[in-house]
Amino acid sequence: MIFFLLGYSFVHTVTCLVLITTMLYNVPQRNLSAWQIYSSGEARKQVQKQHPGTSVKEVMCILSRKFKLLADEERAPLDVMAADDKQRYQREMVEYKRVGAYQLY
């Protein structure tokens, strides 16, 4: 409605809103980092079992300390998964930019 109030026609306003909404909802999900993969997996569940009743902030602090202390052998699979996810995101972004409402925007 802001466009309508600024002097644009109602049809133009609705068309713009539909294009923007379509563009925003079809955007590929960002790639996850090794830290995000680690903190959302089994490690988080283990910390929550070991420290019941702790706040989310405290759980994340514990996880970050453990993540920093991971050996290279333990961290390598996480880095590989993060790299794979980055490649997936880049492929999806190329496709997203090639077709759809992104070109119209």
N, C-alpha and C positions, 0 to 999 in steps of 0.2 A: 504494500500500500504506500510505501514511502515514494516509489517511483510515480505512482498515480498522483500523489500530492505535489510532486515536483514538476508536473506538467506533462508526463508521459501518458499515453492512453492506457486504459485498463487492460486491453489485449496485450500490449507490449509488456506491461508489468507482470501479468500472469505468465507469459512466455519466458521472461527472464527468470522468474522464480522457479518454474518447472525445470529449465536448463540448469540452473545453479544447484537445485536439489538433486537432480539426476547425476550431475557431475560429482557432487559430494558423496553420494551414497554408493557410487560405483568405483571409488578410489581404492586401489589395492591396499591391503594392510601392510604397514611398515614392517621392515625386517627386524628380527629380534637379535639383540647382542648376546654374547656368551653369558654375561651377567644375568640378563633377563631369563634366559633358558635355565640357568642354574637356580635362580631364586624362585622360579615358578614350579620347579619339579620336586623330586623326592627329597632334596635337601631341606626345603621349606617344611615339608611334612615331618621330617625327623626332628627338626628344631622345635616345632610346635609340640611334638610328643615329649621331647626332653624338657621343655620349659612351658608347661601348661599355665595358662592364665596371663602370659606376657602380652604386652601390647604389640601391635603391628610394627611400630617403630623399633621396639627392642628386638623383635624377630629379625627385622631387616638389618639391624646393626650386627647381630650375631652372624647372620648369613654373609654380610660383607667381609667380616673378619675371616671367616672360613674360606671365602672365595679368594681373598688375597693370599692365603697360606697354601692354596692348592699347588701341588707339584705340576710340572709341565706335562707329565704323562696323564694326570687326572684332568687337566684343563684342555688337552688336545681334542678330545671328542666334542667338547662344548664349542671350541673354536671352529671345528669342521661343520657342526650343525649351524652355527651362526653364519659361516661363509655360504653354505647351501641356501640358507634362508635369504641372504642378501642377493644371491643370484636369482632366486625365485621372484623376489620383489622387483629386481631390475627387468626381468622378462615381462612381468605383469604390467609394469609401468610403460614399457615400450608398446605393448598391446593397447593399454589404456589411452595413451597419447595418439595412437594411430587411428582408433575408431571412437565412436560415441560422442557424447556431449562435450568432451574436452576440446575438440576441434572447433565446435560452434562457439565455445566460450572464448 
